[in-house]
Amino acid sequence: MLLPSPTDEIHLKACNNRNIKLFVKRDDLIHETISGNKWRKLKYNVKQCQAMKHDGILTFGGAYSNHLLATAAACHMAELKSIGLVRGEELTIASNHMLKQCAGFGMQLVFISREEYAFRNEKEYHEELVLKYPGSMVVPEGGANYYGMIGCQEIMTETENDFDFLFVAQGTTTTSCGILLSIPEKTKLLAVPVLKGFDSSTEMRRMFSYSGFPSEIIDDLMAQITVLQDHHFGGYAKFNDMLLDRMEQIFNETKIPLDPIYTGKAFVAMLDYIELNDVRDAKILFVHTGGISGGKAIEKGTGRRFC
Ligand SMILES: Cc1ncc(COP(=O)(O)O)c(C=O)c1O
């Protein structure tokens, strides 16, 4: 595992003559499978599972879930069992390479209906699952819990943590909440949700509140974040040629690989923000949260180089 992950300075034409120092936190380099924020979100879940003497982790994901695969690999490494509840009863281990890899790491895959999957965040459902799969610690989809958030704090403690602006892609908000807990007051966090119509601030408030933060502290934390709502490119896993063109251009200039589902959208949002707000004289960090496997598949399909 490559930890701490590198914080690399990069140079982009878009930042020329602005006196901007731009860095990328290369969490995508942490591990081949448990890459990016996946390791950050799993680290303390794994430790908690061991401390509580559970046999393993039970979690949830779709047919192509990087979180399922990362959980399978992390549990395998920690000699824990893993159970993956997969959305879609029609699926099998042979349905795709991701599920095959999960099984290869020893994950027990259980294919459930979409109706059952809809209960994945319900407490009573978790209680039923623990009775059905004794010894399991239930971890939410995407590693979105307190331990996941605490693990994401470590992204910033591995840097000089003195940035003016920090940009990160947002799905469940676990990563951005963890980052928010660990940055100084002067740093402005800009989160880029990749889902259309996503209510970022409600989700972040929920995450903090589940973790026991009082509302005054949550208000202070939320004052430090701006949500860049308009860079979802149509919604989760949607993208267009404009996004791919810009990712290709970024890759050509920096050799930093991006994916079109999360990090590509966030990087482009950062460049647009700098341009639109005429940002100058600033130290900026882009947190690279990984996610290249989706990018690789699209690269193959389009024949274009952006990862
Ligand atoms: C590559 C990548 N970046 C960003 C995110 C969003 O992180 P979070 O769900 O913690 O907001 C994800 C989802 O886990 C992801 O896979």
The ligand as an SDF file (V2000), in Angstrom:
LIG
                    3D

 16 16  0  0  0  0  0  0  0  0999 V2000
  -13.7190    7.5620   -7.1660 C   0  0  0  0  0  0  0  0  0  0  0  0
  -14.6940    8.1040   -6.2150 C   0  0  0  0  0  0  0  0  0  0  0  0
  -14.6360    9.4130   -5.9240 N   0  0  0  0  0  0  0  0  0  0  0  0
  -15.5110    9.9810   -5.0690 C   0  0  0  0  0  0  0  0  0  0  0  0
  -16.5010    9.2260   -4.4670 C   0  0  0  0  0  0  0  0  0  0  0  0
  -17.4540    9.9020   -3.5550 C   0  0  0  0  0  0  0  0  0  0  0  0
  -17.1340    9.6660   -2.2300 O   0  0  0  0  0  0  0  0  0  0  0  0
  -18.2450    9.7420   -1.1120 P   0  0  0  0  0  0  0  0  0  0  0  0
  -19.2390    8.6610   -1.4040 O   0  0  0  0  0  0  0  0  0  0  0  0
  -17.5050    9.4680    0.1280 O   0  0  0  0  0  0  0  0  0  0  0  0
  -18.8510   11.0960   -1.1730 O   0  0  0  0  0  0  0  0  0  0  0  0
  -16.5960    7.8490   -4.7370 C   0  0  0  0  0  0  0  0  0  0  0  0
  -17.5990    7.0060   -4.0870 C   0  0  0  0  0  0  0  0  0  0  0  0
  -17.2400    6.3130   -3.1770 O   0  0  0  0  0  0  0  0  0  0  0  0
  -15.6750    7.2740   -5.6380 C   0  0  0  0  0  0  0  0  0  0  0  0
  -15.7110    5.9730   -5.9570 O   0  0  0  0  0  0  0  0  0  0  0  0
  1  2  1  0
  2  3  1  0
  2 15  2  0
  3  4  2  0
  4  5  1  0
  5  6  1  0
  5 12  2  0
  6  7  1  0
  7  8  1  0
  8  9  2  0
  8 10  1  0
  8 11  1  0
 12 13  1  0
 12 15  1  0
 13 14  2  0
 15 16  1  0
M  END
$$$$
